[in-house]
Amino acid sequence: MNKDLYLLLVDDDEDDKAIFAEAMAEIDHSIKCSLAANGYEALQILKDQKRLPDLIFLDLNMPRMNGKQCLTRLKQSDELKNIPVIIFTTSTSPEDMEETKNLGAAHFLIKPSNMKELRKALEIIFSAGWVTNKSVVL
């Protein structure tokens, strides 16, 4: 695993953020992970940071700026458009899957119902060659 991996999780649910961070720590405690509560906050974090994340996990249903709005803004920015975005949501809607793919999402991950499943899903993302040399290979 890349020991210098840096992620951004954008999600308004505190429990989901805590579980995600715990799962990441179990997978590899050296992975750095920043947290944002909505799309607006994520864009502010990205604007203010010296280092951009290697991967963004983005929820869809959030206040202030939802995931689709944030994804649109990310992909419109020359500086941010190449950061792979994984939609990380409870939505099972085929319309959401298709729309986010068309907006430029790299993958659509339905939030697993427990920690074990989340860890397995994240391990697949990282061990299956998806994250190689700071990029996602699909």
C-alpha positions as CSV (number, residue, x, y, z in Angstrom):
1,M,0.0,0.0,0.0
2,N,1.1,3.5,-0.7
3,K,2.3,4.9,2.6
4,D,1.9,8.5,1.4
5,L,-1.8,8.1,0.5
6,Y,-4.1,11.0,1.3
7,L,-7.9,10.8,1.2
8,L,-10.8,13.3,1.6
9,L,-14.1,12.0,2.9
10,V,-17.1,14.3,2.3
11,D,-20.1,13.2,4.4
12,D,-22.4,14.9,6.8
13,D,-23.1,11.9,8.9
14,E,-20.8,11.9,11.9
15,D,-21.3,8.2,12.6
16,D,-20.4,7.3,8.9
17,K,-17.3,9.5,9.1
18,A,-16.2,7.8,12.4
19,I,-16.7,4.3,11.0
20,F,-14.9,5.2,7.8
21,A,-11.9,6.6,9.7
22,E,-11.8,3.6,11.9
23,A,-11.9,1.2,8.9
24,M,-9.1,3.2,7.2
25,A,-7.0,3.0,10.4
26,E,-7.5,-0.8,10.6
27,I,-6.5,-1.1,6.9
28,D,-3.4,1.1,7.2
29,H,-2.9,3.6,10.0
30,S,-0.5,5.6,7.9
31,I,-3.2,6.7,5.4
32,K,-4.1,10.3,6.0
33,C,-7.7,11.2,5.8
34,S,-9.3,14.7,6.0
35,L,-13.1,15.1,6.6
36,A,-15.6,17.5,5.3
37,A,-19.3,17.8,6.2
38,N,-20.6,18.9,2.8
39,G,-19.5,19.8,-0.7
40,Y,-19.0,23.5,0.1
41,E,-16.7,22.6,3.0
42,A,-14.8,20.1,0.8
43,L,-14.1,22.8,-1.8
44,Q,-12.9,25.1,0.9
45,I,-10.5,22.4,2.3
46,L,-9.2,21.7,-1.2
47,K,-8.7,25.4,-1.9
48,D,-6.7,25.9,1.3
49,Q,-4.5,22.8,1.2
50,K,-1.0,22.6,-0.2
51,R,-1.5,19.0,-1.1
52,L,-4.5,17.6,-3.0
53,P,-6.0,14.3,-2.0
54,D,-5.2,11.2,-4.0
55,L,-8.8,10.1,-3.8
56,I,-12.1,11.7,-2.7
57,F,-15.0,9.7,-1.2
58,L,-18.2,11.7,-1.7
59,D,-21.6,11.3,-0.2
60,L,-24.6,12.4,-2.3
61,N,-27.2,13.6,0.3
62,M,-25.7,16.5,2.3
63,P,-26.9,20.0,3.2
64,R,-25.5,23.3,1.7
65,M,-23.9,21.6,-1.3
66,N,-24.8,18.0,-2.1
67,G,-22.5,15.4,-3.7
68,K,-23.7,15.9,-7.3
69,Q,-23.1,19.7,-7.0
70,C,-19.7,19.1,-5.5
71,L,-18.7,16.5,-8.1
72,T,-19.8,19.0,-10.9
73,R,-17.6,21.7,-9.4
74,L,-14.6,19.3,-8.9
75,K,-14.8,18.2,-12.5
76,Q,-15.1,21.8,-13.8
77,S,-11.9,22.8,-12.0
78,D,-8.6,22.4,-13.9
79,E,-6.8,21.9,-10.6
80,L,-9.2,19.4,-9.2
81,K,-10.7,17.5,-12.1
82,N,-8.1,14.7,-12.2
83,I,-8.7,13.6,-8.6
84,P,-10.6,10.4,-8.7
85,V,-14.0,10.6,-6.9
86,I,-15.8,7.6,-5.5
87,I,-19.4,8.2,-4.7
88,F,-20.0,6.8,-1.1
89,T,-23.7,6.8,-0.4
90,T,-26.7,4.9,0.8
91,S,-28.5,5.5,-2.5
92,T,-29.2,2.4,-4.6
93,S,-30.8,4.5,-7.4
94,P,-29.7,3.5,-10.9
95,E,-30.4,7.1,-11.9
96,D,-27.9,8.3,-9.2
97,M,-25.4,5.8,-10.5
98,E,-25.7,6.8,-14.1
99,E,-25.8,10.6,-13.4
100,T,-22.7,10.5,-11.2
101,K,-20.8,8.4,-13.8
102,N,-21.8,11.0,-16.4
103,L,-20.6,13.7,-14.1
104,G,-17.2,12.1,-13.9
105,A,-17.2,9.8,-10.8
106,A,-14.7,7.0,-10.9
107,H,-16.9,4.5,-9.0
108,F,-20.2,4.3,-7.1
109,L,-19.9,2.5,-3.7
110,I,-23.1,1.9,-1.7
111,K,-22.3,2.3,2.0
112,P,-22.0,-1.1,3.5
113,S,-24.2,-1.8,6.5
114,N,-21.5,-2.7,8.9
115,M,-17.8,-2.2,9.7
116,K,-16.7,-5.6,8.4
117,E,-18.3,-5.0,5.0
118,L,-16.9,-1.4,4.8
119,R,-13.4,-2.6,5.5
120,K,-13.7,-5.3,2.9
121,A,-15.0,-2.8,0.3
122,L,-12.1,-0.4,1.1
123,E,-9.5,-3.2,1.0
124,I,-10.8,-4.2,-2.4
125,I,-10.4,-0.6,-3.6
126,F,-6.8,-0.4,-2.3
127,S,-5.6,-4.0,-2.9
128,A,-7.1,-4.5,-6.3
129,G,-4.8,-2.0,-7.9
130,W,-7.2,0.8,-7.9
131,V,-4.8,3.1,-6.1
132,T,-1.4,2.9,-7.7
133,N,1.0,5.7,-7.8
134,K,-1.6,8.2,-6.5
135,S,-4.2,7.4,-9.1
136,V,-7.2,5.1,-9.4
137,V,-7.0,2.5,-12.1
138,L,-10.4,1.3,-13.3
